[in-house]
């Protein structure tokens, strides 16, 4: 979903998120800066530990394209090399996006992202719940078995407020103009509009991870082997 366009035709939606492509073919392509991805003018801050490559997913819970992309990202994340870490950054293109930013970080602070992240998308896009204000969010969270008072306290806490501000600053550092989008190691940016589809954006991200890894200080053969994805199990 583009920053200035909060609705899309069905055809554009398919082109942005779900259009099938051959991943094998995409991997054989030569990806170009300015065409398939963008290199940041200034490095964006990262939180990954030394030797790790950080991938940031920029998303908005109410974005239908983010909702459709989430299963693709989950499958991709299962195959990430050990030196790659994924974190999510809820965006705020407008002040009224902030409640959902705080929702995500409050769930994170309560160690409930794994349990409820997908359920938030489901509530909004399938059950058609707004979840765009603290009263609506708190009522929904309570129905998920979480203490309403404790959640509200976390939602209004200083750590959540700080993470919310940092997420907005991070989206500005990456110059995010639409979601879903992906940031790589504080250096590169790609999205469905840049890479043609989000499926292709994930393949581009794999390519960018390789570029980042090649630019890092030399590592031992043991560490290099540890970075490789685990071999697929025989069916």
GUFI-426791 format. One line per field, with one value per residue: residue number from 0; x, z, y of N, C-alpha, C in turn. Coordinates in steps of 0.05 Angstrom, whole numbers. Each point is the difference from the previous one (the first is absolute). Example, Ala and Ser with C-alpha at 12.3 -4.5 7.8 and 13.67 -1.06 7.14 Angstrom:
BEGIN
n: [0;1];
n_xx: [264;-7];
n_zz: [156;-14];
n_yy: [-114;21];
ca_xx: [-18;16];
ca_zz: [0;1];
ca_yy: [24;24];
c_xx: [18;-15];
c_zz: [0;14];
c_yy: [24;22];
This chain:
BEGIN
n: [0;1;2;3;4;5;6;7;8;9;10;11;12;13;14;15;16;17;18;19;20;21;22;23;24;25;26;27;28;29;30;31;32;33;34;35;36;37;38;39;40;41;42;43;44;45;46;47;48;49;50;51;52;53;54;55;56;57;58;59;60;61;62;63;64;65;66;67;68;69;70;71;72;73;74;75;76;77;78;79;80;81;82;83;84;85;86;87;88;89;90;91;92;93;94;95;96;97;98;99;100;101;102;103;104;105;106;107;108;109;110;111;112;113;114;115;116;117;118;119;120;121;122;123;124;125;126;127;128;129;130;131;132;133;134;135;136;137;138;139;140;141;142;143;144;145;146;147;148;149;150;151;152;153;154;155;156;157;158;159;160;161;162;163;164;165;166;167;168;169;170;171;172;173;174;175;176;177;178;179;180;181;182;183;184;185;186;187;188;189;190;191;192;193;194;195;196;197;198;199;200;201;202;203;204;205;206;207;208;209;210;211;212;213;214;215;216;217;218;219;220;221;222;223;224;225;226;227;228;229;230;231;232;233;234];
n_xx: [17;-4;19;-2;0;-22;-2;-4;3;-18;1;-1;-20;-9;4;-11;-18;-21;10;-6;24;18;1;0;-20;-14;8;-7;-17;7;-1;-14;19;-22;2;16;18;0;22;0;-7;-14;19;-18;-10;16;-13;9;6;24;5;-21;-16;-8;-23;-10;-22;-6;-18;-26;-10;-8;25;-17;19;3;-26;0;17;-13;-17;4;-2;-21;-8;4;-11;-16;7;-2;22;18;12;-25;-8;-24;-6;-21;-8;-19;-12;6;-15;-18;-7;-21;24;5;-27;1;15;-14;-20;14;9;-26;-9;18;-7;-22;19;-17;22;14;-13;5;24;-2;-7;19;17;-5;3;21;12;-5;5;16;18;-7;0;-12;-8;11;-23;0;24;-3;-23;12;21;-19;-13;26;-11;5;12;-23;1;11;-17;-20;10;3;-24;-5;16;21;6;-26;-2;21;-9;-23;13;15;-23;-11;20;-3;-27;5;17;-19;-12;-13;-9;1;-20;10;22;24;12;24;7;-21;1;-18;-16;-20;-17;-26;-1;21;-5;-23;9;-15;-10;2;-12;-11;-2;-9;-16;-4;-3;-16;-11;1;-10;-18;-5;0;-14;-8;12;23;-13;1;11;6;6;14;8;3;9;7;-21;-16;12;-16;-19;8;-17];
n_zz: [0;-20;7;-25;-2;14;-27;-9;-26;-6;-23;12;16;-21;-14;22;5;-15;-19;-9;9;-17;25;-12;-17;22;11;-25;8;-13;26;-5;10;11;-5;13;7;23;-5;27;0;23;14;1;24;11;7;-22;12;8;-27;8;-18;4;0;-10;11;-18;19;-7;24;-5;-9;-20;-11;24;1;-26;6;23;-13;-20;16;12;-24;-9;22;-5;-23;17;-11;14;-20;-7;8;7;-5;14;-18;17;-22;-4;-21;19;16;-16;-10;17;3;-26;-1;17;-14;-22;8;5;-22;-13;14;-8;-20;-13;-12;8;23;-2;-10;-7;26;4;-18;12;23;-11;-13;19;25;-15;19;10;26;0;24;21;2;-27;0;21;-11;-23;11;15;-23;-3;23;-9;23;0;26;1;-19;11;23;-12;-11;24;0;14;6;2;14;13;1;7;15;10;0;8;17;5;-1;14;16;-2;6;18;-23;10;7;3;15;-11;23;-11;24;0;-22;-1;-20;4;-20;2;6;16;12;-4;17;20;-16;-21;16;7;-26;-5;21;-10;-23;13;12;-24;-9;19;-3;-26;10;15;23;-8;-5;20;-11;26;3;-23;9;24;-18;-10;-16;18;-7;-22;17;-3;-20];
n_yy: [-24;17;16;7;-26;3;-1;-25;-1;-19;12;23;-8;-12;22;11;-19;-7;16;-24;-5;-5;-10;-24;9;9;-23;-6;19;21;2;21;15;9;-26;-16;18;12;14;-1;25;-5;-13;-19;7;-17;-22;-10;-23;4;2;14;-9;25;-14;23;-10;18;4;-3;-4;25;-4;-2;15;13;0;5;18;2;-17;17;20;-12;-8;25;9;-21;12;20;8;-13;12;-7;24;-6;26;6;18;3;9;26;-2;-6;20;-4;-3;20;-1;-5;21;15;-9;2;24;4;-13;14;21;-11;-2;16;10;-20;5;27;1;-25;-2;19;-10;-23;11;12;-20;-18;6;16;-5;24;-5;24;-9;12;13;3;9;14;7;3;13;12;0;7;7;24;4;11;1;-24;-7;13;-11;-23;2;10;-21;8;-26;-3;23;-9;-25;12;17;-20;-13;23;4;-26;2;22;-14;-19;23;-13;-7;-24;-15;-25;1;-2;2;4;-8;15;-16;-19;6;-17;-3;-3;26;-4;-23;13;-19;-6;-18;16;17;-23;-6;25;-4;-24;13;18;-21;-12;23;0;-26;5;21;-20;4;-10;-22;-16;-22;-4;26;-2;-24;12;18;-23;2;-11;-23;-1;-6;-24;1];
ca_xx: [-17;16;-4;-20;-23;-9;-17;11;-17;8;22;25;6;12;27;17;5;-5;5;20;24;19;22;26;7;7;26;19;1;20;-15;13;-6;-17;-21;-10;3;11;20;-6;20;13;-8;-22;9;-7;1;11;26;24;1;-27;-12;-27;-21;-23;-25;-17;-28;-22;-20;-25;6;-7;23;16;-14;5;29;9;7;24;23;4;14;27;14;7;24;21;26;2;12;-20;-21;-23;-16;-23;-3;-26;5;-20;0;-17;-2;-20;12;16;-11;9;29;1;-11;22;21;-11;1;28;8;-13;7;-24;0;-3;-27;-22;6;-17;-28;-7;-7;-25;-22;-5;-6;-20;-23;-7;2;17;25;15;1;5;-23;-6;23;0;-23;7;21;-11;-13;21;10;20;-11;-5;14;29;5;-3;24;22;-6;6;25;22;13;-16;1;27;1;-17;15;22;-10;-6;26;12;-13;10;28;-1;-17;-22;-22;-23;4;23;26;22;26;21;25;3;13;-16;-29;-15;-29;-14;1;27;8;-22;-18;13;14;26;15;13;23;19;11;20;23;12;13;26;17;8;18;26;14;7;27;3;-8;11;-16;-21;-21;-12;-17;-22;-18;-15;-26;1;-10;-28;-3;-13;-29];
ca_zz: [0;-3;21;-9;-11;19;-13;-25;-15;4;-18;12;23;-9;-10;22;19;-4;-27;1;-18;4;18;-11;-21;12;11;-21;-11;11;13;-3;18;-13;-15;17;28;3;21;16;-1;26;13;20;24;2;27;-1;12;-18;-16;-10;-21;8;-20;13;-15;6;-5;13;4;-16;-28;-11;-13;21;9;-20;-1;24;-3;-17;17;19;-13;-6;25;9;-15;3;11;29;5;-7;20;-10;19;-12;7;-8;-10;6;-20;11;29;8;-2;24;17;-8;7;29;3;-6;20;26;-2;2;28;17;-12;-12;-29;-13;4;-9;-24;-22;8;-5;-29;-4;12;-17;-28;-3;18;-6;23;-6;16;-6;23;24;10;-17;2;27;2;-16;13;23;-10;-6;25;13;19;-14;14;-5;-27;-2;12;-19;-23;7;14;-12;-21;-25;-13;-12;-24;-21;-12;-14;-24;-19;-9;-17;-26;-13;-8;-24;-20;-6;-14;-2;14;14;-11;14;3;3;13;1;-24;-24;2;-22;6;-24;-21;-10;-12;-17;18;26;-3;-12;19;18;-15;0;28;2;-15;15;23;-10;-3;27;11;-14;8;28;5;-6;21;-3;-15;17;3;-26;-3;18;-11;-21;8;6;-23;2;8;-20;6];
ca_yy: [24;23;20;19;-14;-20;-19;-9;-18;-28;-6;11;-17;-25;7;8;-20;-28;-10;-21;0;-22;8;-9;19;25;-3;1;26;19;21;26;22;20;-14;-22;8;27;3;24;21;-1;-25;1;-15;-28;-10;-27;-4;-1;-24;-7;17;6;6;13;0;23;-9;13;-21;4;-2;-26;-12;-10;-24;-21;-5;-13;-28;-2;8;-22;-22;9;2;-27;-9;20;-9;6;27;20;3;15;14;14;28;11;27;20;21;21;-3;-20;-27;-6;-21;-27;-2;-7;-27;-19;1;-9;-29;-8;3;-21;-25;-12;3;-26;-10;17;16;-9;3;28;1;-15;16;24;-5;-20;7;28;17;23;-1;24;17;-16;-15;-23;-19;-12;-19;-23;-14;-13;-23;-19;-11;17;19;26;21;-4;7;29;11;-4;16;28;1;15;-17;-2;26;3;-17;12;23;-11;-13;21;11;-20;1;24;-5;-18;14;-19;14;-18;-25;-9;7;-13;13;-20;7;29;9;-4;1;-10;-2;-10;20;1;-26;-9;-14;-5;-26;7;16;-19;-10;22;2;-21;10;22;-12;-9;23;9;-20;2;24;-3;-10;-29;-18;-27;-18;-11;20;2;-23;4;20;-12;-12;-29;-15;-9;-28;-18;-5];
c_xx: [18;-7;-23;-25;-8;-22;12;-21;9;24;27;8;14;29;19;7;0;7;22;23;17;23;27;9;10;28;22;3;22;-16;15;-9;-16;-22;-14;1;13;22;-4;23;16;-9;-22;10;-10;3;12;27;22;0;-27;-10;-29;-19;-23;-24;-16;-29;-19;-22;-24;5;-7;23;19;-12;5;30;9;6;25;25;6;15;29;17;9;26;23;26;3;12;-20;-21;-22;-13;-22;-1;-27;3;-23;2;-17;-2;-20;10;13;-13;9;30;2;-11;23;21;-9;0;29;10;-12;6;-24;-1;-5;-28;-22;5;-18;-30;-9;-8;-27;-24;-7;-10;-21;-25;-9;-2;20;27;18;0;4;-25;-7;22;-1;-23;7;21;-11;-14;19;12;21;-13;-1;16;30;7;0;24;24;-3;8;28;21;15;-15;-1;27;3;-17;14;22;-9;-7;25;13;-13;9;28;1;-16;-22;-23;-24;6;-17;26;21;25;21;25;5;12;-18;-30;-13;-29;-14;0;28;7;-21;-21;14;13;28;16;14;25;22;14;21;26;15;14;28;20;11;20;28;16;9;28;1;-8;12;-18;-23;-23;-15;-20;-25;-21;-18;-27;3;-11;-28;-1;-14;-29;-5];
c_zz: [0;21;-7;-11;18;-10;-27;-15;5;-18;11;24;-8;-9;23;18;-11;-27;1;-19;6;17;-12;-22;12;12;-21;-12;13;11;-1;20;-15;-16;17;30;0;21;14;-3;26;14;21;24;0;29;1;14;-20;-14;-10;-21;6;-24;16;-19;10;-8;15;3;-18;-30;-11;-13;20;11;-19;0;24;-2;-17;17;20;-13;-6;26;10;-13;3;10;29;6;-8;21;-11;23;-15;10;-10;-7;9;-21;9;30;8;-4;27;19;-8;3;29;5;-4;22;28;0;3;29;18;-11;-12;-31;-14;2;-15;-25;-23;6;-4;-29;-6;10;-18;-28;-5;17;-2;26;-5;14;-5;23;25;11;-16;3;27;4;-16;14;24;-9;-8;25;14;19;-12;14;-5;-29;-3;12;-19;-24;5;13;-16;-20;-26;-14;-14;-25;-22;-14;-18;-26;-21;-11;-19;-28;-16;-10;-25;-23;-10;-13;-3;15;-14;-14;18;0;6;12;2;-25;-25;6;-25;8;-25;-23;-13;-15;-17;16;27;0;-11;20;20;-13;-2;27;4;-13;16;25;-9;-4;27;12;-13;9;29;3;-5;24;-4;-16;17;3;-26;-4;17;-12;-22;11;5;-25;5;8;-21;9;2];
c_yy: [25;22;19;-13;-23;-18;-7;-17;-28;-8;10;-16;-26;5;6;-23;-29;-11;-22;5;-24;10;-8;20;26;-1;1;28;17;23;27;21;21;-13;-21;7;28;-1;26;20;1;-26;4;-16;-29;-9;-28;-1;-1;-27;-10;20;4;6;12;-2;24;-8;18;-21;3;-2;-28;-14;-12;-27;-23;-8;-16;-29;-5;6;-22;-23;7;0;-27;-10;19;-13;9;28;22;1;18;15;16;28;10;29;19;22;24;-4;-22;-29;-9;-21;-28;-4;-9;-27;-20;0;-8;-30;-10;2;-21;-28;-15;3;-27;-10;16;16;-7;4;29;4;-12;17;24;-7;-21;7;29;17;22;-1;24;21;-17;-14;-25;-22;-14;-20;-26;-17;-16;-26;-22;-12;16;20;28;22;-2;8;31;14;-2;18;29;4;16;-17;-2;26;4;-17;10;23;-11;-13;21;12;-20;0;25;-4;-17;13;-18;16;-18;-26;-22;8;-13;17;-20;13;31;12;0;-1;-12;-4;-12;19;2;-25;-13;-16;-5;-28;5;16;-17;-12;21;3;-21;9;21;-11;-10;23;10;-19;2;24;-1;-10;-30;-16;-28;-17;-12;20;3;-23;3;19;-12;-12;-29;-14;-10;-30;-16;-5;-31];
